[in-house]
Amino acid sequence: MSDLVSLFAGLARPRVLVLGDLILDRYTWGDAERVSQEAPVILLRADKREARLGGAANVCNMLRGLEAEVRLAGVVGDDDDGRLVRRMLRELGVDDSLVLFDSGRPTTVKERFIGRAQGRHPHQILRVDSEVREPLRDVVAHELSTRLLETIEHCDVVLVSDYDKGVCTPRLLRQVIDAARELGKPVVVDPIRGNDYSRYRGATTMTPNRLEAELATGIKIQTSEDAIRAGWKLAREHKLDFGIVTLDRDGMALVTSEGRGDIYPTHARAVYDITGAGDMVLAMIGLCFGAGIAPADAVRLANVAGGLEVEKVGCTPIPRQEIMARLAMERASGTGKVATLEQVAALAEAQRAAGRRVVFTNGCFDLLHVGHVTYLQEAAAMGDHLIVALNSDASVRNLKGPTRPVINERDRAAMLAALASVDNVVVFDEETPLKLIESIRPDVLVKGGTYKPEEIVGYEFVTSYGGQVCVTGVVDGISTSRIVESLTKQAPPAPHFGAQAARSASAGRANGSTSEAGRR
């Protein structure tokens, strides 16, 4: 994962040519409050409407979020929706000079209705499509192919986003794939759902999902071996360099034309909407291939990008900064929550770049108790990522005396890391966490207790760049010192020895006795 973070940080911004079906996505948002009195249907009280790019246009949207240079080839209707699509593309910085108006067909529009219920996360409740699927008229197809073929040599990679709306005809695809092959340009295809993929023959790779791969190969994909067999069959039968099968929660299968393959797993996600996930995967793999990244690394990055996409509602571009933040988080989680200062500082920077608030707190946390847990939960609620700095054993002894800590730093760190509210733990030796605060630069500095904010170590530094310093409440009657004192009072009195017995016991301890008494 560390290598993947470095790889993505240095990823180039290639020139990407996208060919495919353009779609306008319209969204109506509202509260799904009750069932209509007129019919057994949800009544949606609309409060927001918006238009987004879909299909091949959404792939361009995703690519621009990834900071690629993008040119789009396709067709829209000579209507208001078509003009809106082209205007939105230009506003994104996409070159739309290869997007043609066709007066003989309408612009494809998908309208989605999104309902919220009792303040919970919104969900799609209805979709209405307006479209035609007939192949392009010959005159339009000829103009598009002529202009496309003049453009391929000036790009680094060609992406085909085929939504089966009539643009990606077998003849046009054959011309584009053959021309790209001759020029040494990779071609990545997001295919239609069907059983005939001959139109994509000779592409570098395809990215069908599980169901699409099953239909195209006749192989029921239930195990990793099934996915690899399906990927190999796709690569072998259609002369692909690689076969890729996206497996939703199971990640992706990558298989060479010789049959060597692996499954690249993904992390579990909170899936809110799968809309646009395939476009995001295509965009990331295309970006990587255009930048000369190895296929295995391209698939790993596409897993991360696709996972972020399903966490959002609708087709939403994922900025590079957000992907970098997720990569940093997965790197940290790969070694556990306990990390070095260097790792935590890098993670904090990535979190801020993704628009998330980093919260920092510190303490000894000896004998973790309900007061600690409560204050850490309050601290976590003040931002998006909570970092806890933990005094080392040596630091605690300097602060509390030779009898502390009761629990060693490794176990204290493990207990903190087990809390859901804590995202990272970093151990430090200094008496104060000022060095850590200066390296991490938290958005929110938190301390539990009866302090005034200006009394907290790091106050001047954090407020100097606009950060917040907050004090949480305390749980009355609960503290580590009181718990230790209580345990000491409850301990049984030491056994009474005669003078000779006391001297013998003392000598045994000094010599490291392994007698039963010594072991106790």
N, C-alpha and C positions, 0 to 999 in steps of 0.2 A: 504493500500500500504506500510506503514511503516513496518507492520509485514511481508509482502512479501519480502521486502528488507533484513530484518534480517534473514528470513528463507533461502533465497537463499545464503546469505553470509556464512551461516553455513552448507550448503548442503554437504552431504558426497560424496565420490567418489566410487560408488558401482561397483561391478563386473557384467558386462552386457554380456549376450550371445545373439548374433544376428544370426537368421536363415533367409535366403532368396535368392533372385535372384541378382547376381552380374552383374553390368553393367559398361562399360567403356564409359564415355562421352568425346567426342572430340569436341573442339570448334575452329572455324575459324573466326577471327575477321577482320574487315576491314571497309573501307569507302564505303558506298553505294552512289556513285557519280552521276550515270545517268542510263538511260535505255539502254540496249544493242541494237546495230544496227542490230544484227542477229535475235533477237526475242524480244517480249514485256516482258522482264524480267529485274530485277535489276542487274546491273553490280557491283559486289563486288570486290574492290581492296584490297586483303588480306595483312595484315601487322603483324599478330600474330596468332600462333596456339598453342593450349595447350590440355592436357588430364587431366580429372578429374575423380574421382570415382563416380559412380552412383548406383542407386538401393540400395540394402542392404549394399553395400560397402560405399555408401554415408551416410547411417545412422551411420555407424561406424565412418566416418569422422566427422559427427556432434557430436557424443558422445565423440570423442577425444578432440574436441574443448571445450566440457563441462567438460573435465578432468576425464572421467570415464575410468575404466579398461575394455577393450573390447576384446572379442573373437568372431570370425566370422565363421559361418558354411555355406557352399554353394559349387558351382561348377563353374569352368571356362573351356573354351576350352584349349586343349593342343596346344596353338598357341602363337604368340608373344604378342597379346593383353592380353591373360590370364596371361602370365608371368609378363607383365607390371602391371596388376592389383595387383598381389600378392606382387610385389616389392613396389608399392606405399603404400599398406597396412602396410607392415613391416616398411617403413619409417615413418609412422604415429604412430607406436607403437602398432598396432593392432596385436593380436595373430591370425595368419592365418593357424594354424595347422589343422583346420577342413575344409579348402578350398581345394577341390579335383580337379585334372585335369581330364577331360573327353575327350578322343580323338575322341569320336563319335559326338561331337557338338562343334560349334564355340563359342567363347566368344561373349556375346551380346554387341553390340556397337551402340551408338546413336551419330550421328554427327550433330552438330548444326552450322549454319552460322549466325553470328551476325553482323549487319550492323549499321554504324553510318551515320547520314545524317545531314550535315551542322552544325557539332559540337554538335548536340543534343545527349541526352542519347541513348546508343546503344539498339537495339531491335533485337530479333530473326526473321529472314526472311525465314528460311528453316531448316527442320530436316530430316535426312536420317537415317533409322534404318536397322541394319544388325543383324538378330536373328533367332532362332528356338524356338518353344513353346511346343514341345513334352515333355511329362513327362520323368524324368530320367530313364535310363536303370536300370533294376532290380539289377544288380550287383553293380552299382554306388549308387543307393538308399539304398541298404542294408549296404554298407560300411559307408555311411554318417550317417544313423540312429544308427548304432552300436556305432560309435564314439561320436555321439551327446548324447546319453542316458548315457554314462559314464561321461559326462561333466556337466550335469544340476545341480547336487548336489553341485558343486563348484562355482556356480554363485548366484547372488542375484535376478536377473530378466531375463526373456527370452523375446526377441522382435522378432516378425515375420514380415518381410518385403516382402510381396507377390506381385510381379509384373507379375504374371501369365506367367512366362517363363519356367515352368516345374520342378522347384526344390521343391516347397511347395505342394507336392502331398497330397491328403486326408489321405492316410495311414501314411505318415511320420508325418503330423501334429497331427494326433490322438495319435501317440506314444509319441510325444514331450509334448503335452498339458496334457495328462494323467499322464505322469511321473512328470511333473512340479507340477501339482495339488497334487499328492501324497507327494511330498517333500515340499509343502507349498511355492512354488516359483510363483510369479505373472507372467502372460503371457499377453503381450500387442501386438495386431495384427493390422497392417495396411493392410486392405483386398484388394482383387481384385475388379474390377467393374463387378458386376453380380447380379443375383437374387437368388443364392444358397450359403448361408454362413454356411451351416451345417458342413463344414470341420473345422470351428473355434469353434465349440461347446465346452463349458467348459473353454474357455479362461477367463482371468480376465476382459478384456475389448477389444474393437475394436475402431479404429479411422477413420471410413469412412467419406468422405466429403459429402456435400449436395446431389450431384447427385448419388453417390454410395449408400447412405442411402435410397434415393427414390427408386432406382432399387431393393434394397434388401428387402424393406418393403412394396412397393406399395403405400406409403404415399407421396403425393406431399407436399414438405416443403416450405410453403410460410409465415408462422407465427411462433412465438415462441412456441405456443401450438403444431403446427405440428411437430416441431423439437423434442419436449419432447415426443410426442407420438411415433415418429419413434425410438428414443433412447430406450424407454421403450419396444417397440416391439422387437428390436434387443436383449436387455438384457433378456427378458422373453423367447423368442423362442429359444435362443442359450445358455441359462444357463450361462450368463455372470454376474459378480458381478455388473458391471456398463455398461451403454451404453453411448458412446460419439459420438457426431456428430459434425464435424467441419463445420462451416457456413461462411467461408471466412470473408467478411467485418462485419458480424454480430456476430463473436466470436465463441463460442462453447456451445453445450448443453451437460449437464451431468445428467444422469438419473440412479437411482438405479433400481434393479430388482423388487422392490416393487412399482415403478412408481413415486417416489419422484424425482423431477428434477428442474433444474434451467438453465437459460441462462447466460453465462459469457461473457459480451461484450468485444470488443477490441477497441483500438483507431484507428482512421482513418489513413491510410498509403498511401504513394506514392508508388504505385505498379509498379515495373519495370519488374519483372519476377517471375511467381509463381513456377518455377522449383525448386524443393527441399523443398518447404514449408511443404508438408506432411511428408517428412523424418525428418525435424526439429521438427515437432510436436511429431512424434513418439519417437524421441530421448529424448526430454525433459520429456515427460510423463513417458517413460521407466526409465530415470534417477531418477525421483522423486519416482516412485513406488519402485525402487530398494533401495532407501534411506529411505523408510518408510514414505514418505510425504503423507498427506491426499489427496484424489482425487481432491477435489475442488481447493486446492492450486496448485496441479500439472497442472490442466487445466488453471488456471490463468497464471502460468509461461509459459505454452506452447503457450498461446495467445501472450505473449510478444516475445517469441523466433520466432514463426512463422511469426509475423509481421515484425521483423527485416529481416527475410530471404527474404520476397517478395520485400524488398527495394534494394536487390542486384541482379546482373545479374548472372545467372547460379547457380549451387549448391555450396554454399560457407559456410563453418562452421562459427558459431557465437561464439566467445570466451566468457568465463564467464565474463570477464571484460566489454565487450560490453553490455551484458545483464544486468549486475549490473548498468552500466551507464544509460540504458534506464529505469530501475526500479526507479532509483533515480530521473530521469527527470519526470517520471509520478507521483512520489510521490510529487515532487515540484509543478507540474501543478495541482495536485488534490486540493491544497490549494491556487491556484493562483500563479502568478509569484513572488509575494512579499513573501519573506521567511526570516527566522532568519539566523544569522551568522553561527550557527551550521549546519543548513540545507544546506546553500549555500556552506560551506566548504566541506561537505561530497559529494555534487553534483560535485564540482570541482575536487575532488579526483577521483571520478568515471569517469568523462569525460577524465581525463588524462590517466587513466588506459585503456580506450578504444581508445587511440591514438588521442584524440581530443585536440585542443588548446583552453585554457581558456583565455579570454580577460577580463580585469578589468579596470573600470574607475570610477570616482566619481565626485560629484558636488552638488550644492544646487538645481539647476534646478527649480528656482522660476520663474514663468511666462514662461513656456515652449515655445520656439520659434524656427524659422527655423534654427538658428545657432546651437541650441542643437540637433535638429533632424539630421542635416547634419553630425555633428561630431559623433553622435552615429552610424549612418550608416557606416561611415568610420571605426570606431572602430570595429564594428561587422565584417567587411570584413577582419580584420586582424586575425581572428581565427574562431572557430566553436561555441563558447558559450560565450555570452557577459553578464557579471555581472556588474550592476550599483550600486554603493554605494551612498546613498542619505543622505545628512546632515539632521538631525532632526530639528524641529523648534527651540529647545534650541541652537543647534549648529549654526544654521543660525543667530540667534540673537547675539550670541557671535562674529560672524565673520562680520556681516553686520550692526548691530545696532538694536535698539528696534523697528524700524518700519518694519522690515523684519522678516520672509518671508511674502509676500503678500498672498500666498496660503499655507495652512497647509500641514504637511508632509503626511497625509493620502491621500489627493487628489493629491499631487505631485507624490507620489509613484504609484497611480492608473493610472495617465496619462503616466508615463514612462512605466509601465507594458503593456499599450495598444499598444505600438510601436512594430512592427514586428521585428525590429532589436534587441530588448532587450529580453534576456532570463530569467533573474532574477533581482530583486531589493531587496536590503537590506538596512535598515535604521540604521544610527549610530549616537551617541551623541557626540563623541569626535570632537575636532577641526580638526584633520587630520585622514585619513583612514589607518594609518600605522598598527594598530592592525588587521584590516580586511585583509590587504595585507599579513601580516605574517601568518594569518590563512588560507587564500585561496590559496596563492602561485601561482598567475597567471603566465601563459606562456608569456602573453603580458600585460604590464601596459601602459595605454593610458591616455593622458590628452589633452584637447583642449585648444588652446590659443597660446601665443607667448613665452612660456617657452622654456628654453633649457632642454634637457632630464635630465641632472644631477641636475636640480633645482626641479624636480618633487618628491614629497614625496613618499618614497618607492624605489627610484632609486637604492640605494646601496644594499638593500635587494634583489630585483628582479634580478639584474645583478650578484649577488653573486652565484646564482645557474644556470646561463646561460639564464635567461629570457630576454625579450626585453622590452625596454622602448621607447615609440613613442609619438610624438606630432602631432596632426591633425591640419589642417588649420582652419581659422576662416572666418565667413561671414562678410564682411566689413559693418560697420555701425549698426550692430545688437548686442545688449547686453541687459540683464535684467535691468541693472541700467539705460540705456538710455530710455528703454520703460517706466520704472517707472517715470523717470524725465519728459518724454513727457506727460504722463497721468496727472502728477501733474500740469504742465503748462496749460493744457487744461481744468482743473477743473473749474467750475464757482466760482466767488468770494463769500465769506461767506456773508449771509444776515446781514444788519446793524440793531442793536437793540438800543433802548434808554437805559439809565442807569437802569431804573426800570425793563424793559423787559429783559435786559441782566442778571440782578440778578435773576429774576424769572426762566429764562431758565437754568441758572447755577444750581439753587437749584433743579429744576426738574430733571436734569441729575444726580445730586448727590444722589437724593432719588430714582433713578431708575424709573422715571416717565413713565407711560404707555399712556400718552396723545398722540395725533396724531403727534404733533411736536417731542415728544420724540421717537416715533417709527421711524420716518424718520431719 
